[in-house]
Amino acid sequence: MISPVIRRITKNVEHELERKFTGSCKVSARVGDEVNPESIIGHCEVSAGQRLVKIAHELGVSGSSVKKYLLRKLGDRIYRGEIIARRGLIFGVGKKEVKSPADGVINEVDTNGDLIVNFMPTTVRLVAGAKGQVTKVGQESIFIKTGGTKISGVSGVGREREGLVKIIAQPHEFVIPQMITGDCAGKILVGGSLLERSTIEKAVTIGVHGFVVGGINHRDFLSLGVGTDVGITVLITEGFGTTPIGLDIFEAAKQLENNFAFLSGEAKTFFIPIVKQERFLKTAQDYWRKLSVGDIVRVFRPGSQELIGKVEALSEREVLNSGLVAEVASVKFLTGKKITVPSANLEIVDA
Amino acid sequence: MTSAEDYLILDIGTSWTKAFLVSGVPQGLIKEAIMLPTSQEDIRYSSGTLIKAISSKAKSPRILVTSTFNEAEALAKPLSATFVSKEIVSKELSDWFALQSLVNPTLLDGGASNYLRNFRVSDVGAFLSFRMSEIELENFIGNKALFSQSIPENKNYLEIDEALLRAAFSIYPDLHNPTKFNTVIVTGGLFSWEQKPTRVALLLLDLMAFGKVVQVLQDQRAFLNSYGALISQKKDFKGIDFSILKNLGVLVSLGGAGKVSLDYGLAQIQEVVITENEIALIPVEESQKVNLTIHYKQKVKFSVSGGKWGIILDGRRKPLNLEFGQERSRAQVSSWQQALDNVELFEI
């Protein structure tokens, strides 16, 4: 029997980190530059959107006449509270004024007499996030060759997000809303056996960047919008349902708590750069190989609390409890429990 | 006979890759059949492993590759193999079914691609005989899609896989059209692996509308796709008997209580009365031709033959009144399974 070989955790692995621009970016790094996690590699301008100011309505004039009441021209920079339009009332008694609701630039006046103000873009400093070397400066991102610990999950959702690693729950615990506190904002939370929908909702509200968890109910996973992004990234390490996060992954993450990390649901990876190590191993491709006695394996067993074990014996075709005939393997879990399963239901865990 | 007459056919499926070494002389013979999970990230590995394992049994066999994977066509070139698309395979099989005089053939492939569809969980759960919550079942189906090559290790997992196939095939119009007699050919996945053919019978009967009659043929080695690829390249193999299809027998969905006459061509005609909700099996040998008459208000006649299970008469009301999460439904499903299991034991 052949089985897929999975790498749940790869330590000291070389990784090409892509730092995407959040808007138009003035790059301050060049190819070949050595960077540290806190190095600023670019200044990105984040568009803050537009706002409609109903000038004609506020002044009580027709849309076509609005321009003659404007105190500022198209393209002018205006500031919050500044008077941008004024109309004197009959006989010079009183006046009507419209103030700018925000800092911005007057973009246009439409036929309804509404003024469109573009908010002032916010400048965001883009940091390297990891120690390494700039390998490529593209139109939309900068690539940095770095290294660290890479954790792979079985499924995930959400774009790449970054944040400090925080252990939120023990492997067997459910991740419940009460665990999500203000200090979780901007962080990647690790641990637990089941991520509940109510927890995700609270986490999005607070501004949590992501979760690395053993399991999630399939319906909650689908509600996160596969192929879209709801503002949070989730990586599932074991499968759907209540399944404790593997001790191997939990311990690795625990050792790297408070480190800066990158989580991608689309790539199903959680990458934690390390700053000390200078030489990193090349990432090997996922592959398949022949299943052998002694292999550490992950068992397909929905609902089981234990999934990682060691192959103790392999045998030719046997009749299963289901009545089907298949090649089987005897697997011993870390707790000592032994089971016999079809060999086809195993993945080899690359140590 | 020369070794050049040997063919090695690789059928690269969604989750399993099957390899067959066949010879056309002196008679159709499958010399070797091996299967492995498809190494989806790189189909070269599972294909290469199979070719290596099987090539030692024959000198320079001609290699054919068939698959729905786009990469399979590229794989064929370095292997000096011929790629046969699934469209060609389907056409060849369709012609071959006509050559075999199969009446209105319908092919049901129970392969793993069925598990990747979107299911309404209530459609799947209605066919389970054991208690399982909606969330548990959704999670199981989600995990099954992640690990589609998995083999059901216990009866509950097997029931879920079978229920998924029921949900997948429920849309087949032929199974709902009582005016049309069909020859149903079942191949791949559980349809080929199932050790108890009566489970396949129950799966199909559950889907069949009131008044529907089918003759069922089983591709026990999941060889049919490979055979389609083979006869596309070697036309004279169409006339060779590879004993691909095993005649399982006939399924009759009466839709309630009813009477059926079976004329074996002997002096007497056997009459069978079925009560409502009864499932009865009448052993009939494969070679035995039977004229079957269903006594509705008007008589409806069919010419069928026996098979592994003979003729199964189903007196259940259709569509089945099953509801996910109801104890009544679980008890019914369980009783139907036991009914056919017992029939099989009796047969032994």
Interface residues (C-beta under 8 A of the other chain):
Chain A: M1 I2 S3 P4 V154 S155 G215 N217 H218 R219 F221 G239 F240 G241 Q285 D286 Y287 W288 K290 F300 R301 P302 G303 V319 L320 N321 S322 G323 L324 V325 A326 V341 P342 A344 N345
Chain B: L36 P37 S39 Q40 E41 D42 Y45 S46 T49 I135 E136 E138 N139 F140 I141 G142 N143 K144 L146 F147 Q149 S150 I151 P152 E153 N154 K155 Y157 L158 L190 W193 E194 Q195 K196
